[in-house]
Amino acid sequence: MECEGTILIADDDPDVIELLRTYIRPLGCELLVARDGEEALAISRERMPEVVLLDVVMPKKNGWEVCQALKGVQQTADIPIVLMTGKGDVKDRLAGLQVGADDYLVKPFKREEVVRRLSELIRKRHLRDEVVPVSPADSSDLHPLLTDPATGLPTIRGVIPRLKEVLIVEGQIGIIFVDIEQFERIEVDYGWAFFDEFLRNVADVLERETVQRLGRATVAISRIAGWNFYVFVEMTNRADGAESLERAAGELRDGLVSALRERFPQMQSARIGFFAGTTCIEYEPQIRVERQVYQGMQRAVDAVRDAEADQKRRLSRELRDIIRKKRVTTLFQPIVRSSDGSVFGYECLTRGPASSSFLNSDALFSFARETNLAWELEALALETLLDALRSTNLSDWKFFLNLEAEMFGISEFRFHEMVEFFAAHQGHFVFELTERAAIEDYAVFRGLLEKFRAKGIEIAIDDAGSGYASLEAIASLAPDYLKITKGLISTLPTEPIKQDLVRMLVDLSGRIDARTIAEGIETLEEYEWCRKLGIDLLQGYYIGRPLKRVEPPPERTVKKRRGGSAADRESRYNRQDERP
């Protein structure tokens, strides 16, 4: 591939620079060199190279700082960045992923690997440059720095001149503020690259839906704070402007939910939701126009915050009623061996009633933590699980149950009858620890875990590869299983950094004599990559959906699923409810 551009090598080691110069020469690119982080930033902004190779350890600014600075500015955000380091552990890979690096090279380099990865990044960038989407809200006089790098939408600063013009001429502007529900959980569970793609799709749908549903010209759509959107519209009928805008906001919200669930069938449907608040601005000549716009934006935000508070109160009452009436159900999701697709065990999941807002397990426990109902829910979940297990043929399977690490500090838990039941059925049960709160003393906590191990209970660390499951926890607690977070599994086939991170977690598990489990597998491609990378056990909707009861499986294996038609797989992915 002919580069027809420049590649920047930023490294303070002249031997490394000369080695890379030799490796990259066949690509036909002009090579630029920076000896420190500040020089790398200056050259990148001036020359806009095709790819930047950044050494992590450099004078003045390190590679992570330079990467974050380049990715945080619209002008340089699209430049592919490859971090180079002699450090190859999981923590360094995670840091690179979090600051937005596109790929990662570990010294010493291999010529073929360097050329292959650079060629692929250059190819992808050329493909992006060939098709540049133009937002209907964009105008020729909008400066490139006034657009959002993730969605291509104009920022608030970029649309203020147009808003001033419309407000003065028309006398009124409508504002719809759109807020993504559970945005933090989406990014944590599926990764930042997936979340950026999700945001781009929200922007696309907003542009289409506002034109279709509002029936009037859209002035601009602008994103703020990473996950919120403002829609500014001209108001043609002042008599019922506020009411019609509120109706349109409700339709817009429903349209977003419907479209995004269709576009992202791999996401749990409960994760896709939006709030929408509205307000109208009447032009007041005596008040600065910019101030009127910002005050109107704040009123729209306040309307959403009020709706969120109302929803939280309603959900709190609903959850308390569920706990009081003991209306939860235990389901069992299969975990299979990657070697042959046979069932290794089941994760025990707790669901709320089918007709409730808490059918999704993550939403149920997450909201319980927010409202200080976590212990009451955990106690009910364990009681319900124990009832289900007493009527279950355990066979040779393992049963995994989720427990917050902080729950182990509650004295009543240690003497719960559940532990005695597990002790009476040794070898079948695994405590799956989720470290939402920091463990203060690992030595004490490990001593507690040893008491459970003495009763035949194994230990798994949940969310390995995320901020929750720290490397310190893995090293200190020596778990029997590492559950690799779905944030790494999602988009695994297309992201080299995630592939490297998973390889390292697999290697780490081998060194501590633990098994790896990939959770959240939703596609054939993710399934195949997990097997390719050597993960021991597999779990996710592609493998099998949660079941009401454990039964010896019929003649079905993962390999058999792979033989299904594309239409069969599409039908399976589009079943979004979590009812078994």
Disulfide bonds with the S-S distance in Angstrom:
Cys3-Cys29 2.13
